[in-house]
């Protein structure tokens, strides 16, 4: 089991990005029975790294770019559970969906690693 505590490294100003935003949606039901999302934005700090990079997918009809990033932080992110949507995460003006989480507490108390994919596809 790893014994390396990376807290100081991940929160050093050389690595940390303090402009990240988590958007968590809660559903509210109106008196007429219509549900709507109520977003709550929470700023947080974390380290964003490349996962798979940008991958160009080509088809006869069109092409688009997919990719993913990893976010290492102490803020609890959710990939979605029963009754709750997956969190959205904003980085450099783009929105990403949290699709998977890994427990990184062996590298420092409370750390998680979130795999995030772009909310919108880029393409032609």
CORTACOR-V370610 format. One record per pair of residues at least 24 apart in sequence whose C-alpha atoms are under 7 Angstrom apart, sorted by the first residue. I is the first residue (numbers start at 1). GAP is how many residues later the second one is. Records with the same first field share a line. If there is no record, write none. Layout:
I->GAP  GAP
This chain:
2->104  105
3->103  104
4->103
5->102  103
6->101  102
7->101
10->37
15->32
16->29  30  31
17->28  29  30
18->26  27  28
19->24  25  26
20->24  25  70  71
21->68  69
22->65  66  67  68
23->64  65  66
24->63  64
25->60
44->31
45->28
46->25  26  27
47->24  25  26
48->24
62->62
63->60  61
64->57  58  59  60
65->56  57  58
66->55
67->50  51
68->47  48  49  50
69->46  47  48
70->43  44  45  46
71->42  43  44
72->39  40  41  42
73->38  39  40
74->36  37  38
95->24
